Every structure is written in C-alpha cells, then in structure tokens.
Amino acid sequence: MTARVAALPADARPQVHVVGESLGATAGQAIFARPGAARSRQVCSVLWTGTPSGHRVGLPREVSVANLDDPDDDAAVQALDIVRREPR
C-alpha cells in the first residue's frame, strides 16, 4: 500500500491522520517507536487519547490527551493546554 501511495503525484496523495485510544494508542505508539521507523514521515498528524501519563513518541504533529485524574497530572494539563492553543 505504501508503494502505491508513494507512486501517486504529490497533490493526489491522501492525507493520513492516526488516532488511537487507550490500548489502541499504546499499540499505535509502538509502531512509531521502533528504531528506524519511517512511518513518522508518512502521516500528517497523530492524536493519542488515554495513554498512561499522556505518553508521546515524539512525532512532529503529535498530541496526547490524558484525563486530569491521570497519575501524572502535569502531563494531562500540558496535553490539554496544547489542544486549546492549537485549534485547527
């Protein structure tokens, strides 16, 4: 699939946005965290919800949203601040 998309003209390629919630967020992060993973250049943005402590992988357009009752409240507040400041 990646080769087919790469073969399309740049202005005809679909935008890929990744969303993961809870266990899905954890599994999705594992895909991007692998050493040498080129997938980070193939997605437009990533939104994780419900990962422990608002964990992030470090992708360019990555936001993690956590509950305020998460054990690491600072990460939750910081994630919510990012969402508030970056409306799309």
Contacts in CASP RR format, 6 or more apart in sequence:
PFRMAT RR
TARGET T0000
AUTHOR 0000-0000-0000
METHOD contacts of the structure
MODEL  1
MTARVAALPADARPQVHVVGESLGATAGQAIFARPGAARSRQVCSVLWTG
TPSGHRVGLPREVSVANLDDPDDDAAVQALDIVRREPR
2 42 0 8 1.000
5 13 0 8 1.000
5 14 0 8 1.000
5 42 0 8 1.000
6 13 0 8 1.000
15 44 0 8 1.000
16 42 0 8 1.000
16 43 0 8 1.000
16 44 0 8 1.000
17 43 0 8 1.000
17 44 0 8 1.000
17 45 0 8 1.000
17 46 0 8 1.000
17 47 0 8 1.000
18 28 0 8 1.000
18 43 0 8 1.000
18 45 0 8 1.000
18 46 0 8 1.000
18 47 0 8 1.000
19 46 0 8 1.000
19 47 0 8 1.000
19 48 0 8 1.000
19 49 0 8 1.000
20 28 0 8 1.000
20 47 0 8 1.000
20 48 0 8 1.000
20 49 0 8 1.000
21 48 0 8 1.000
21 49 0 8 1.000
21 50 0 8 1.000
22 49 0 8 1.000
22 50 0 8 1.000
22 51 0 8 1.000
25 48 0 8 1.000
25 49 0 8 1.000
25 50 0 8 1.000
25 51 0 8 1.000
25 64 0 8 1.000
26 51 0 8 1.000
26 52 0 8 1.000
26 55 0 8 1.000
28 48 0 8 1.000
29 48 0 8 1.000
29 51 0 8 1.000
29 55 0 8 1.000
29 56 0 8 1.000
29 57 0 8 1.000
31 37 0 8 1.000
31 39 0 8 1.000
32 39 0 8 1.000
32 40 0 8 1.000
32 46 0 8 1.000
32 57 0 8 1.000
32 59 0 8 1.000
33 57 0 8 1.000
40 59 0 8 1.000
40 60 0 8 1.000
43 59 0 8 1.000
43 61 0 8 1.000
44 61 0 8 1.000
45 61 0 8 1.000
45 62 0 8 1.000
45 63 0 8 1.000
46 57 0 8 1.000
46 59 0 8 1.000
46 61 0 8 1.000
46 62 0 8 1.000
46 63 0 8 1.000
47 62 0 8 1.000
47 63 0 8 1.000
47 64 0 8 1.000
47 65 0 8 1.000
48 54 0 8 1.000
48 55 0 8 1.000
48 56 0 8 1.000
48 62 0 8 1.000
48 63 0 8 1.000
48 64 0 8 1.000
48 65 0 8 1.000
49 64 0 8 1.000
49 65 0 8 1.000
49 66 0 8 1.000
50 64 0 8 1.000
50 65 0 8 1.000
50 66 0 8 1.000
50 67 0 8 1.000
50 70 0 8 1.000
51 64 0 8 1.000
51 66 0 8 1.000
52 70 0 8 1.000
52 71 0 8 1.000
52 72 0 8 1.000
53 66 0 8 1.000
53 70 0 8 1.000
53 71 0 8 1.000
53 72 0 8 1.000
53 75 0 8 1.000
54 64 0 8 1.000
54 65 0 8 1.000
54 66 0 8 1.000
54 70 0 8 1.000
54 72 0 8 1.000
54 75 0 8 1.000
54 76 0 8 1.000
54 79 0 8 1.000
55 64 0 8 1.000
55 75 0 8 1.000
56 62 0 8 1.000
56 63 0 8 1.000
56 64 0 8 1.000
63 79 0 8 1.000
63 82 0 8 1.000
63 83 0 8 1.000
63 86 0 8 1.000
64 75 0 8 1.000
64 79 0 8 1.000
65 76 0 8 1.000
65 79 0 8 1.000
65 80 0 8 1.000
65 83 0 8 1.000
66 72 0 8 1.000
66 75 0 8 1.000
66 76 0 8 1.000
66 79 0 8 1.000
66 80 0 8 1.000
67 76 0 8 1.000
68 76 0 8 1.000
68 77 0 8 1.000
68 80 0 8 1.000
70 76 0 8 1.000
END
